[in-house]
Amino acid sequence: MLVYPSANRVYAASSPALLRAELAVFGTGLAAELSAIEEAELGGVGYVRFTSSVPLAERDLAVLSNLSSLYALFELGDGVLRPVPVTPLAKADSDLLTIQKYPGKTNELFTKLLVNVTLMATADPFSGGPKYLLDPLCGRGTTLNQAMMYGLHATGLDVDAKDFEAYEAFIKTWLRTKRVKHTAESGQLRRNKVRLGRRLDIEYALTKEQYKAGDTRKLTYFNADTLTTDEVLRANSFDVIVTDAPYGVQHGSHREAGLQRSPRDLLAAAVPVWTRVLRPGGAIGISWNTTVLPREELVEVLRKAGLDVREGGPWAEFAHRVDQAILRDLVVAVKPAS
């Protein structure tokens, strides 16, 4: 596998190791058994190399086509690289992920990785009907946009009004520019006559034929406190919850402690709330800064919420440095089916 080039030099340095771990997670859902996953240099160019127990079937290739840092796939034989066609699931143009530029934006390749490994913890991650994804700390919507790329229904919550307004302006402009058939409605978010915030509801289809056939997807953004997640959304209604948690202390919930709530306190309060809207058999994936919250503490929060945490092997190999103050990791946990 030729690794996708990243404009972010720090992330580019981490990409091969992250791809190795991601590939190992993907391998758990393939018919073929993958082994000898390693970084390799061929002709002065870096690759990630692996061995398959049997030739990769069409379904296995379709799954691997979605690896976050996969740029091109080759079969290596007799010292020759033979291109292998890939069929990524991406439904929309990549500028949906790359146009937005702002301080603190999560790298879109990492967002895709986080969505991928969370999906891989569920049954039939890249097949069947469209799944429902929730990002309860969605900021300016990178995770929501990745969900759109995969043809998923997407819902996000964020307490920051500026992020809500920026995303609303961006996604409406993008849909119009791409001439995507859609409806969009904005309004107040209320429950039991109490105003909780604002909401944006979009229904769209990326082709006219799909729109006419009623094969549409829904995108919803609530400008509301993440601790109201189980008030504004139905219980057991999401297949995956994916979020990049705040890295510092100036984030959180307006309830109780305001925006001074630390990531530790925020996640301790929010994870049980989020778990209520996760379907049995569904998975939650969280990335966070381990310098402000040790991994074992977050694992304990997830277990107390009744979730089964994926640990060991490749699940423990995603830690990487973002900058001097941020060492990012991710954790995936599954809600028991019964």
C-alpha positions, 0 to 999 in steps of 0.5 A: 500500500502506498501511503496517502500524502498528507500536507500535515508533516507531523501526521504524515510521519505518523501515517504508516504506523497508523495505517498498519494498526488500521489494516490489522483491525480491518483484517479481523473482518476479512475472509483472508487472513493478513500477516506480516504487516510492516513498513517497507521501502521500495525504490526509495518510497515508503509503503505498508506491506502485508501478506494475504493467506489467500488471494483477496476476494472482491468483498475483501478488496472493497473493504480495504479500499476504504483504509484512511491512508490508502493511496494505491494498492499493489501486488508485489511479485518478482520485484514488480508492483502490479496495480490492484484496482480499489473501489472506495465507498466515497459518495461525494467529492473529496472537497467536502472534507478539505475545503474547510480550513480553521484552527483546531480542525481534526485532520480529515484522514484521522477522522476517516480512520476513527470512523473506520475502526469504530465501524469495524467493531460493528457487524457488516461495517461496510455493507447492508443498509445505511447506518446512523452516525452520531458525533456528540461533539461535532464542532464544524462537522468533519465527522459529519462530512465523512459520514456523508462520504460513506452514505450514512445518516449523520447527526451532530451536537455542539454547544458552540454557536459559532461552530454551528453557524459556520457549518450551516453556512458551509454545508448549504453552500457546498450543496448548492455549489455541487447542485445536490438535490436537498431540502434544508430547514433551520429553527429552534430546538425545544423539548417540553416547551423549553428551548435547548438551542437551535437545529439544522435539518437537511435531507439530500441525495447525491444524484437526481435519480436517488432523490426521485426514488426517495433514496435520501440521507438525513443530516442533522446538527443540534446547537445544544449541550451534549449532555442533552443528547438523550433528551433530543434523540431516541434511545438505541437509535445510532449504530456508531458514535464517533467523536474527537474529544476536546484536547484542553480545558476550555471546552465542555458543557454549559451545564453545571460547570460551564465551559471550564469543564475538563475533558475528564469531567466532560467525558465522565458525565457524557459517556453514559448519556451517549450510551443511551442512544447507542443501539445494542451491538453498536460501537463508540469511538473516541479520540482524545489527548492522553496528556490530560486524561490517561487511557486507563481512566477513559477505559474505566468510564466506558466500562462503567457505562456498560460498554465492552472496550476493545483492547490489546493488539492493534487497538492499542497501537493508535497513539501518536503525537499531534504537537508538543502538548497533544498525544492523541489516542483512540479507544473503541467500545461496543454496547452488548447486544443483550 
